[in-house]
């Protein structure tokens, strides 16, 4: 459970790949399935959890995130089975944040009460829009009224930490409609709001409708006859600016590019991801980031010449093939045969990720933490880039930290691309 005198923090991600119907914009690993397949999957997932727990005995799980897909398609007893397996197999912190994603069209009062009893203490409700027309365009299975019913039922079931997922720049969406959605959600006083702009992903129905140009310049995309066009770039930017203004005025502070929270309710799981905490993915297609060779990782990268040297960290994926996943034995899980795509990270990889993940946070990154992790001075490695971005008004330097300015957040992809080391 401990290395020396310090427990090793770990985040657990549990993937539930099932949904009622795939949304038109979704490129996640998800699909509809019958009761029998869902039942077989839950039991196999519990076996994987049990075997993984034995291999991670020195870790303490500080957060758990049950995502998908739509985890809430499962019955209350099935979520309970997964939670029991986690508690029995892993060292869960007494203060663990345990989140589950919920689709309003699949959450009954009975399920909500069952999830709360099983130990879920945070919900992420996928509203996306409070306008029923926009929900139909997205292919969502719920209405705005369904969301309200689910939100109030969640409160009655005892959930005191609720996130609401929202999405702007939707087909046919106006600035007025987006602001109406924000204000309707704020009237409910959720603890957390995630507000993302729609991205047209290849391989989705939206990509087929809006095309390559829609992915590159959404304002110029033209939909087929069954969908209205996407908002132009000026409208999308106005929505983006309205989001921070309206949420800030309501007492929600922006702690990450797309995430807002009331004080003390920042998502600990996502914050851990952005700051380099190790995470273990369990279930179909789940990804992991683990420091396998901790001895090799001590002391950080010794010098600039060592940037390409392997660190102790690696990434790997569980198989995305359901047939293969269901066929694995306990011995297969113990031997890691269910994983693929292992990628051992160099110190260069780690430094780059430290910068462009950490800069997503409004507090930015710390030179002291960079030195502690890599044994190098952040200014020696990135000083030229930092000065260039500062001169262009994209980065603010507040020693020992640097952070994106408001303009830098608007152009975050451009800024972060400069932190890739050649």
Backbone torsions as a table, in degrees:
resi	resn	phi	psi	omega
1	UNK	NA	-20.6	-177.2
2	UNK	-134.3	148.8	168.7
3	UNK	-110.2	112.6	-170.7
4	UNK	68.2	-124.0	-179.1
5	UNK	-109.4	4.3	-175.2
6	UNK	-116.6	125.8	174.2
7	UNK	-66.7	149.4	178.9
8	UNK	-91.7	117.7	-179.5
9	UNK	-71.9	144.9	-179.2
10	UNK	-141.2	144.3	171.5
11	UNK	-111.6	137.1	179.1
12	UNK	-108.1	132.2	172.7
13	UNK	-117.5	128.2	-178.9
14	UNK	-114.2	118.9	-176.4
15	UNK	-98.3	125.9	173.7
16	UNK	-112.6	107.2	-169.0
17	UNK	-82.7	1.5	-170.8
18	UNK	-88.9	150.0	173.1
19	UNK	-149.2	164.6	177.2
20	UNK	-74.3	-44.9	179.4
21	UNK	-154.8	135.4	-177.1
22	UNK	-72.9	131.9	-179.9
23	UNK	-72.9	156.6	-172.2
24	UNK	-68.1	-18.3	-177.4
25	UNK	-105.2	-3.0	-166.7
26	UNK	-86.3	128.9	174.0
27	UNK	-117.7	16.8	177.6
28	UNK	-76.5	163.7	176.9
29	UNK	-75.7	94.3	-177.6
30	UNK	-155.1	153.8	-177.3
31	UNK	-169.1	156.1	174.7
32	UNK	-69.9	151.8	178.3
33	UNK	-154.9	154.3	179.5
34	UNK	-82.1	174.1	-176.2
35	UNK	-60.6	-39.8	-177.4
36	UNK	-64.9	-44.7	179.7
37	UNK	-64.8	-39.9	178.5
38	UNK	-63.3	-41.6	179.9
39	UNK	-64.3	-44.9	178.0
40	UNK	-60.7	-40.0	-178.5
41	UNK	-65.0	-44.7	-178.5
42	UNK	-59.8	-42.8	179.8
43	UNK	-66.8	-39.4	178.5
44	UNK	-68.7	-38.7	176.5
45	UNK	-61.4	-41.7	178.1
46	UNK	-61.2	-38.9	177.3
47	UNK	-63.8	-43.8	178.8
48	UNK	-61.6	-43.4	179.0
49	UNK	-59.0	-45.3	-178.4
50	UNK	-62.7	-42.4	179.5
51	UNK	-71.2	-37.2	179.1
52	UNK	-66.5	-38.6	-179.7
53	UNK	-58.0	-38.7	179.4
54	UNK	-64.7	-29.4	-178.3
55	UNK	-86.6	-11.1	-176.3
56	UNK	-122.6	39.2	-177.2
57	UNK	-65.7	-21.3	-178.3
58	UNK	-87.3	0.4	-178.0
59	UNK	-101.3	156.8	171.1
60	UNK	-120.2	119.6	180.0
61	UNK	-77.3	114.0	-178.2
62	UNK	-93.8	-23.2	175.8
63	UNK	-141.7	152.9	173.1
64	UNK	-133.0	135.3	178.0
65	UNK	-129.8	116.8	178.2
66	UNK	-99.4	107.1	-173.9
67	UNK	-124.3	-176.3	-176.9
68	UNK	-162.7	-151.5	20.0
69	UNK	53.9	-161.9	-179.4
70	UNK	-130.8	89.4	-179.6
71	UNK	-55.1	-28.5	-175.0
72	UNK	-74.3	-0.6	171.4
73	UNK	-72.2	-20.7	179.5
74	UNK	-72.5	154.7	176.1
75	UNK	-73.3	160.1	179.9
76	UNK	-57.9	-39.8	-179.6
77	UNK	-66.4	-31.5	179.4
78	UNK	-70.5	-41.4	174.0
79	UNK	-63.5	-38.9	177.0
80	UNK	-60.6	-39.0	178.0
81	UNK	-62.4	-42.9	179.1
82	UNK	-65.0	-44.6	-179.5
83	UNK	-65.1	-39.6	177.7
84	UNK	-61.7	-43.1	179.3
85	UNK	-61.8	-39.1	179.5
86	UNK	-67.3	-45.0	-178.9
87	UNK	-64.5	-37.5	-178.3
88	UNK	-76.2	-23.2	-170.6
89	UNK	-105.7	-28.6	-176.6
90	UNK	-116.6	155.9	170.0
91	UNK	-80.8	101.9	177.9
92	UNK	-92.0	129.3	175.5
93	UNK	-59.9	144.2	176.6
94	UNK	-62.4	-25.6	-179.0
95	UNK	-99.4	16.4	-173.5
96	UNK	-58.1	136.1	171.3
97	UNK	-88.0	120.7	-176.1
98	UNK	-121.9	105.4	-173.3
99	UNK	-104.6	144.7	170.7
100	UNK	-132.7	134.3	174.7
101	UNK	-76.7	139.1	-175.6
102	UNK	-134.9	132.0	171.3
103	UNK	-95.6	126.6	-177.2
104	UNK	-54.5	-25.9	-179.7
105	UNK	-76.9	-1.2	-175.8
106	UNK	-128.6	11.9	-174.7
107	UNK	-112.4	106.7	175.5
108	UNK	-94.6	159.8	176.6
109	UNK	-56.2	-37.6	-179.8
110	UNK	-65.0	-43.9	177.6
111	UNK	-61.7	-45.1	-178.6
112	UNK	-59.4	-44.0	178.6
113	UNK	-64.0	-39.1	179.4
114	UNK	-64.9	-42.9	179.2
115	UNK	-62.2	-40.7	-179.1
116	UNK	-65.8	-41.6	178.6
117	UNK	-63.7	-31.9	-177.1
118	UNK	-75.8	-10.9	177.1
119	UNK	116.0	-4.6	174.7
120	UNK	-64.4	127.2	-178.6
121	UNK	-122.5	4.2	177.7
122	UNK	-146.8	133.8	177.5
123	UNK	-114.7	146.3	171.7
124	UNK	-119.7	102.9	-176.1
125	UNK	-88.7	123.1	-177.6
126	UNK	-87.7	82.2	177.4
127	UNK	-78.0	-54.0	-176.6
128	UNK	74.5	-49.9	-179.7
129	UNK	-153.0	146.8	175.2
130	UNK	-94.1	9.0	180.0
131	UNK	-107.8	118.9	-175.7
132	UNK	-61.7	-33.2	178.1
133	UNK	-62.4	-43.2	179.6
134	UNK	-67.0	-36.5	177.0
135	UNK	-62.8	-38.7	177.9
136	UNK	-65.0	-41.0	178.2
137	UNK	-60.6	-38.1	-178.5
138	UNK	-73.9	-17.9	-176.7
139	UNK	84.1	18.9	178.3
140	UNK	-70.2	151.8	-177.1
141	UNK	-91.7	-5.1	-175.6
142	UNK	-114.3	167.1	172.9
143	UNK	-109.1	170.3	175.5
144	UNK	-61.0	-33.8	179.2
145	UNK	-68.0	-38.4	176.0
146	UNK	-60.3	-41.2	179.5
147	UNK	-61.6	-46.7	-179.4
148	UNK	-58.6	-43.4	179.4
149	UNK	-61.2	-43.4	-179.9
150	UNK	-67.7	-40.5	-179.5
151	UNK	-61.9	-48.9	-179.0
152	UNK	-65.3	-37.3	177.9
153	UNK	-65.6	-35.3	177.9
154	UNK	-65.3	-41.3	176.5
155	UNK	-61.8	-44.6	-179.0
156	UNK	-64.8	-28.8	179.0
157	UNK	-78.8	-6.5	175.3
158	UNK	104.4	10.2	179.0
159	UNK	-80.1	120.7	-177.9
160	UNK	-111.3	8.2	178.9
161	UNK	-140.6	99.0	-175.5
162	UNK	-125.8	129.8	171.1
163	UNK	-101.0	146.3	172.9
164	UNK	-119.5	123.5	177.3
165	UNK	-86.6	130.5	178.2
166	UNK	-128.5	156.8	-178.6
167	UNK	-139.4	129.2	179.3
168	UNK	-109.1	175.7	-178.8
169	UNK	62.0	41.7	-179.4
170	UNK	-86.1	162.4	177.3
171	UNK	-53.5	127.0	177.5
172	UNK	71.6	3.9	-175.9
173	UNK	-75.4	136.0	175.6
174	UNK	-104.9	164.3	176.6
175	UNK	-59.7	-39.0	-178.2
176	UNK	-65.0	-39.9	-179.8
177	UNK	-67.1	-39.6	178.6
178	UNK	-64.6	-44.7	179.7
179	UNK	-65.0	-35.0	176.7
180	UNK	-63.7	-41.5	177.1
181	UNK	-60.6	-47.1	179.7
182	UNK	-58.4	-45.9	-175.8
183	UNK	-69.0	-35.3	177.1
184	UNK	-66.0	-40.1	177.9
185	UNK	-67.6	-41.8	-179.7
186	UNK	-62.4	-29.9	179.7
187	UNK	-63.6	-19.7	179.4
188	UNK	-89.1	-13.5	179.7
189	UNK	55.5	54.2	172.7
190	UNK	-67.3	160.7	-178.8
191	UNK	-77.1	-23.0	-172.0
192	UNK	-148.4	144.3	176.0
193	UNK	-134.2	126.2	171.7
194	UNK	-104.1	124.3	-175.8
195	UNK	-126.7	103.0	-177.3
196	UNK	-109.3	154.1	172.2
197	UNK	-91.3	139.8	179.4
198	UNK	-57.9	132.5	173.1
199	UNK	-115.5	130.6	178.7
200	UNK	-85.0	109.5	-175.1
201	UNK	-98.5	138.2	178.5
202	UNK	-61.6	141.7	178.8
203	UNK	90.9	1.0	179.0
204	UNK	-104.8	160.2	174.6
205	UNK	-56.8	-35.3	177.8
206	UNK	-63.3	-35.8	178.5
207	UNK	-64.6	-39.8	178.6
208	UNK	-64.2	-34.1	-177.0
209	UNK	-82.4	-35.1	-175.1
210	UNK	-105.0	-17.9	172.3
211	UNK	77.3	176.7	-177.7
212	UNK	-59.5	-39.3	-179.1
213	UNK	-62.6	-32.1	178.1
214	UNK	-65.7	-31.0	178.9
215	UNK	-73.9	-33.2	-175.4
216	UNK	-89.1	-41.3	-179.9
217	UNK	-141.7	90.0	-171.3
218	UNK	-59.4	-32.6	-176.7
219	UNK	-65.5	-21.7	-178.7
220	UNK	-99.1	-3.3	-177.1
221	UNK	-71.7	149.3	177.3
222	UNK	-124.9	123.0	-178.6
223	UNK	-79.4	163.9	170.2
224	UNK	-71.1	177.7	-169.2
225	UNK	-63.1	-25.0	-174.2
226	UNK	-84.0	-3.7	178.0
227	UNK	-135.6	144.0	175.6
228	UNK	-74.7	165.8	178.8
229	UNK	-68.7	160.4	174.1
230	UNK	-75.3	155.1	176.5
231	UNK	-59.2	148.3	177.9
232	UNK	-74.3	173.8	-172.9
233	UNK	-64.2	-36.9	179.5
234	UNK	-65.9	-40.8	179.1
235	UNK	-66.4	-42.3	178.9
236	UNK	-61.3	-40.7	179.0
237	UNK	-66.0	-38.1	177.8
238	UNK	-63.0	-38.8	176.7
239	UNK	-63.0	-43.4	-179.8
240	UNK	-59.7	-45.4	-179.2
241	UNK	-69.2	-36.3	179.2
242	UNK	-65.5	-33.0	-178.4
243	UNK	-58.8	-52.7	-178.3
244	UNK	-66.0	-40.7	-178.4
245	UNK	-61.6	-49.6	-174.7
246	UNK	-69.6	-42.7	-179.3
247	UNK	-70.2	-37.1	178.5
248	UNK	-64.0	-43.3	179.4
249	UNK	-62.8	-26.6	-179.4
250	UNK	-89.4	2.2	175.4
251	UNK	95.5	15.0	177.9
252	UNK	-101.6	123.9	-179.8
253	UNK	-95.3	142.5	-179.8
254	UNK	-85.2	115.9	-179.3
255	UNK	-110.4	-7.0	177.2
256	UNK	-151.6	161.6	-171.3
257	UNK	-47.9	-42.1	-174.8
258	UNK	-118.9	14.3	-173.8
259	UNK	-128.2	136.8	-176.3
260	UNK	-131.3	144.3	-177.8
261	UNK	-149.3	153.6	165.1
262	UNK	-73.2	152.1	-173.2
263	UNK	-53.9	126.7	177.7
264	UNK	91.6	-1.0	-177.5
265	UNK	-117.0	22.9	173.7
266	UNK	-61.0	145.6	-179.2
267	UNK	-71.9	112.3	-177.3
268	UNK	-68.6	-33.9	-179.3
269	UNK	-64.3	-50.5	-179.8
270	UNK	-66.8	-37.1	178.3
271	UNK	-62.2	-37.9	176.6
272	UNK	-63.3	-40.4	178.2
273	UNK	-61.8	-42.9	-177.4
274	UNK	-72.4	-18.4	-178.8
275	UNK	-108.8	11.0	170.7
276	UNK	88.8	16.1	174.8
277	UNK	-66.4	141.8	177.6
278	UNK	-65.3	143.7	177.2
279	UNK	-138.7	146.4	-179.7
280	UNK	-118.3	122.5	178.0
281	UNK	-95.9	131.8	-178.5
282	UNK	-124.5	136.0	-177.5
283	UNK	108.5	175.3	-174.1
284	UNK	-58.0	123.8	173.9
285	UNK	69.8	6.5	-176.6
286	UNK	-70.8	145.4	-179.0
287	UNK	-106.7	155.1	-177.3
288	UNK	-135.6	154.4	173.5
289	UNK	-136.3	109.3	-172.7
290	UNK	-134.9	141.4	172.9
291	UNK	-89.9	98.2	-175.5
292	UNK	-74.0	-43.2	-177.4
293	UNK	-107.0	87.0	-174.6
294	UNK	-69.4	-31.2	178.3
295	UNK	-63.7	-41.6	179.5
296	UNK	-68.5	-19.1	-175.5
297	UNK	-89.6	-13.5	-177.0
298	UNK	-68.3	138.9	174.5
299	UNK	89.1	-12.4	177.0
300	UNK	74.6	-177.9	179.9
301	UNK	-68.6	124.1	-171.6
302	UNK	-69.9	-34.8	-177.4
303	UNK	-161.9	175.4	-177.0
304	UNK	-60.5	-35.7	-179.0
305	UNK	-66.2	-18.3	-178.1
306	UNK	-91.2	8.5	-176.5
307	UNK	-58.5	-36.4	-177.7
308	UNK	-87.1	-3.2	177.6
309	UNK	-68.7	148.0	178.4
310	UNK	-70.8	136.7	172.6
311	UNK	-90.1	-170.8	178.9
312	UNK	-87.7	2.1	-172.2
313	UNK	-98.0	152.2	174.2
314	UNK	-148.4	155.6	172.7
315	UNK	-112.0	148.6	175.2
316	UNK	-155.8	161.9	-176.7
317	UNK	-122.5	146.2	166.7
318	UNK	-76.4	153.1	177.9
319	UNK	-57.0	140.9	175.0
320	UNK	-91.9	3.8	-177.1
321	UNK	-91.6	112.6	-175.6
322	UNK	-62.4	-41.4	179.5
323	UNK	-58.7	-44.8	178.2
324	UNK	-64.5	-45.0	-175.9
325	UNK	-59.9	-45.5	-177.8
326	UNK	-68.7	-20.2	-176.9
327	UNK	-88.4	-10.8	-176.6
328	UNK	-68.0	143.9	175.3
329	UNK	-92.0	171.8	174.8
330	UNK	-60.0	-38.8	178.4
331	UNK	-63.2	-37.3	176.4
332	UNK	-61.8	-43.9	178.9
333	UNK	-64.0	-42.1	179.6
334	UNK	-62.2	-37.4	-177.2
335	UNK	-84.9	-4.3	179.3
336	UNK	76.5	19.5	-177.8
337	UNK	-71.8	-12.5	179.3
338	UNK	-84.3	-2.4	-177.9
339	UNK	-104.6	158.7	178.8
340	UNK	-153.6	173.9	176.4
341	UNK	61.2	39.4	-180.0
342	UNK	-68.6	132.6	-177.1
343	UNK	-131.4	108.1	178.1
344	UNK	-79.6	129.5	-172.0
345	UNK	-90.9	139.5	172.7
346	UNK	-85.6	169.0	175.2
347	UNK	-63.6	-32.7	175.9
348	UNK	-60.9	-46.5	177.2
349	UNK	-56.4	-45.1	-175.8
350	UNK	-66.2	-41.8	179.3
351	UNK	-63.7	-44.3	180.0
352	UNK	-60.2	-45.3	-179.3
353	UNK	-66.6	-37.2	177.0
354	UNK	-56.1	-41.7	-175.9
355	UNK	-75.7	-53.5	-171.8
356	UNK	-82.2	-12.9	168.4
357	UNK	-84.0	-45.0	-178.7
358	UNK	-63.5	-33.4	-179.8
359	UNK	-72.0	-10.7	172.9
360	UNK	-67.3	-27.1	179.1
361	UNK	-77.1	141.5	-178.2
362	UNK	-65.9	-24.7	177.4
363	UNK	-79.3	-11.3	176.6
364	UNK	75.1	-153.1	-177.4
365	UNK	-121.3	155.8	-175.8
366	UNK	-108.1	131.1	175.2
367	UNK	-63.7	-33.8	179.0
368	UNK	-65.7	-42.0	178.7
369	UNK	-68.6	-35.7	176.9
370	UNK	-60.8	-45.8	-179.9
371	UNK	-65.7	-41.3	180.0
372	UNK	-61.3	-38.4	-176.4
373	UNK	-83.1	-34.9	-171.7
374	UNK	-116.5	-6.8	179.6
375	UNK	69.0	19.3	179.8
376	UNK	-132.8	158.4	177.9
377	UNK	-82.0	121.9	-178.1
378	UNK	-57.6	-33.6	-177.8
379	UNK	-71.8	-32.5	176.6
380	UNK	-68.4	-34.7	-177.6
381	UNK	-82.2	-42.3	-171.3
382	UNK	-121.2	11.0	-174.1
383	UNK	-55.4	-43.1	-177.7
384	UNK	-64.3	-42.3	178.7
385	UNK	-66.2	-43.3	-179.8
386	UNK	-59.9	-44.7	-179.7
387	UNK	-64.2	-40.9	179.0
388	UNK	-63.7	-45.2	-179.7
389	UNK	-67.9	-35.1	176.9
390	UNK	-64.9	-43.8	-179.6
391	UNK	-61.9	-32.4	179.9
392	UNK	-88.0	5.7	176.8
393	UNK	74.3	22.7	-176.5
394	UNK	-102.5	-20.8	179.6
395	UNK	-131.0	138.3	172.8
396	UNK	-104.0	134.1	179.2
397	UNK	-104.2	116.8	-179.6
398	UNK	-132.9	77.4	-171.0
399	UNK	-45.0	134.7	6.2
400	UNK	-89.2	13.2	-173.7
401	UNK	-106.9	155.7	165.2
402	UNK	-126.3	150.9	-179.8
403	UNK	-148.9	160.3	175.5
404	UNK	-72.9	139.5	170.2
405	UNK	-77.7	177.4	176.3
406	UNK	-58.8	-43.5	178.4
407	UNK	-65.7	-37.2	178.0
408	UNK	-62.9	-37.4	177.0
409	UNK	-65.9	-37.7	177.2
410	UNK	-61.2	-33.4	-176.3
411	UNK	-114.2	36.6	-171.0
412	UNK	-60.2	-39.9	-179.7
413	UNK	-62.4	-39.9	177.8
414	UNK	-63.6	-46.6	-178.3
415	UNK	-62.3	-48.2	-173.6
416	UNK	-67.6	-27.6	177.8
417	UNK	-62.5	-23.8	-179.5
418	UNK	-78.5	-9.9	180.0
419	UNK	-95.6	10.6	171.1
420	UNK	-81.5	126.6	-177.4
421	UNK	-84.7	128.0	178.1
422	UNK	-77.5	NA	NA
